[in-house]
Amino acid sequence: MVYVALLRGINVGGKNKIDMKLLKKTFERVGMSSVVTYINSGNIIFTVNGQSKTTISHILEEAIHTDFELQIKVLVRSFDDFKKVIHSLPESWKNDQQMRSDVLFLWDEIDDESMLSKLVIKPEIDTVKYVPGAILWSVEKKNITKSGMTKLVGSKPYQQITIRNVNTTRKIYELMQAAEA
């Protein structure tokens, strides 16, 4: 089965540095196959059979701790999980000069539509939508400093979220489709 591991907080601002080539070897060492990494922010597509997402997550967190001496949270999503998020993502959303659009992937413990009430959302500026497994958030770049998204960092829910922009999210899906084929 095809999965993606989304690592939280690696290679950000010079902290929690992990080389993707070495990370790929770590994944292979613990039984993941067809391992592909995408950009330096911790997106790893792989296949494995017969294990739950929770089990895979624990195996990977332990392996990363062993190999890199880092406590990194790993969110695992199946191809079907990811497909549902992609199909909910408006095609018009971009991450470019005019628009910032992100996917906030949620840990299972907070994966519920009620999460929206815990975020600062400014409806006149922010377009925000819950889908199982994620919150989709878009704002025009000219309004980014007024967006509720600026209040996300440091909030309690932020600790159980890992964020990817829509361009990265779409590319991960393409890589997962290729692995699924």
Secondary structure by P-SEA (a helix, b strand, c coil): cbbbbbbccccccccccccaaaaaaaaaaacccccccccccbbbbbccccccaaaaaaaaaaaaaaacccbbbbbbbcaaaaaaaaaaccccccccccbbbbbbcccccccccccccccccccccccccccccbbbbbbcccccccccccccccccccccbbbbcaaaaaaaaaaaaaaac
